Structures are given as structure tokens and as C-alpha cells.
Amino acid sequence: MTRSRFIALEIALELARALGELVPLIAQHDRDLAGEIRRAGTSVPSCFSEGAQRQGRDRLQLFRTSGGSAAEVRTQLELSV
């Protein structure tokens, strides 16, 4: 599976880039929450990328972890409003 054909990874990278612009604004009000958003946001593409290289249960677990991190980012962004 090539990187350019893995749509989920491309979307996750877009998310991480978009968060890069938002996190400094959130940090002005809540530095801890901004750090959590940054960590979870980078976990999404990282786990997708690693999962794409694995097979079997490891692969599925990393994809699930990525989905969990995406849900975490969504909740944290809701908290930041």
C-alpha cells in the first residue's frame, strides 16, 4: 500500500496540519489542553502510518488507536470552545 493511496492517512495529515494552526491559539487560554490536542493530533497520522506497515492484529490495533486519538481530538476541541 503506497502512502499516496492511503486516503485515511492523507486526511489524518490534513488534520495534524490544521491543528498546528489552532493549538497556539488554544494554548493562550489553556496550555495543558493545547498540549493534549497536539499529542493526540499527531498520534492519528502516526498510528495510521505505522499500521499501514503492519499485518494482522497489530495493524487493526493501530488503526483502532488512531480512531481513538481522533475521537480524543474531537472531544478536546469541543472543550476548548
C-alpha positions as CSV (number, residue, x, y, z in Angstrom):
1,M,0.0,0.0,0.0
2,T,1.6,3.3,-1.0
3,R,1.3,6.3,1.1
4,S,-0.4,8.4,-1.7
5,R,-3.2,5.8,-2.0
6,F,-3.9,5.6,1.8
7,I,-6.7,8.1,2.0
8,A,-7.2,7.8,5.8
9,L,-3.5,8.8,6.3
10,E,-3.8,11.8,4.0
11,I,-6.9,13.0,5.9
12,A,-5.1,12.5,9.2
13,L,-2.1,14.5,8.0
14,E,-4.5,17.3,7.0
15,L,-6.0,17.2,10.5
16,A,-2.5,17.5,12.0
17,R,-1.6,20.5,9.8
18,A,-4.9,22.2,10.7
19,L,-4.3,21.6,14.4
20,G,-0.9,23.2,14.0
21,E,-2.6,26.5,13.4
22,L,-5.2,26.1,16.2
23,V,-3.1,24.8,19.0
24,P,-1.2,28.1,19.6
25,L,-4.5,29.9,19.9
26,I,-5.8,27.4,22.4
27,A,-2.6,27.5,24.4
28,Q,-3.2,31.2,25.1
29,H,-6.1,30.1,27.3
30,D,-5.3,26.5,28.3
31,R,-1.7,25.3,27.8
32,D,-2.4,21.8,29.2
33,L,-5.4,21.2,26.9
34,A,-3.3,22.5,23.9
35,G,-0.6,20.0,24.7
36,E,-3.1,17.2,24.8
37,I,-4.6,18.2,21.5
38,R,-1.1,18.4,20.0
39,R,-0.2,14.9,21.2
40,A,-3.5,13.3,20.2
41,G,-3.4,15.1,16.9
42,T,0.0,13.8,16.0
43,S,-1.0,10.3,17.2
44,V,-3.7,10.0,14.5
45,P,-1.4,10.0,11.4
46,S,1.4,8.3,13.2
47,C,-0.7,5.3,14.1
48,F,-2.2,5.1,10.6
49,S,1.2,5.2,9.1
50,E,2.6,2.5,11.4
51,G,-0.5,0.4,10.9
52,A,-0.2,0.5,7.2
53,Q,3.2,-1.2,7.5
54,R,2.0,-4.0,9.9
55,Q,-0.1,-7.1,9.4
56,G,-2.7,-8.9,11.3
57,R,-3.8,-7.9,14.8
58,D,-1.1,-5.3,15.1
59,R,-2.4,-3.5,12.1
60,L,-6.0,-3.5,13.3
61,Q,-5.0,-2.3,16.8
62,L,-3.0,0.6,15.4
63,F,-6.0,1.6,13.2
64,R,-8.2,1.4,16.3
65,T,-5.8,3.5,18.3
66,S,-5.7,6.1,15.5
67,G,-9.5,6.3,15.6
68,G,-9.5,6.7,19.4
69,S,-7.0,9.5,19.1
70,A,-9.2,11.2,16.5
71,A,-12.2,10.9,18.9
72,E,-10.0,12.4,21.7
73,V,-9.1,15.4,19.5
74,R,-12.8,16.0,18.7
75,T,-13.7,16.0,22.4
76,Q,-10.7,18.2,23.3
77,L,-11.7,20.7,20.6
78,E,-15.2,20.8,22.0
79,L,-13.8,21.5,25.4
80,S,-11.7,24.3,24.1
81,V,-14.7,26.3,22.8
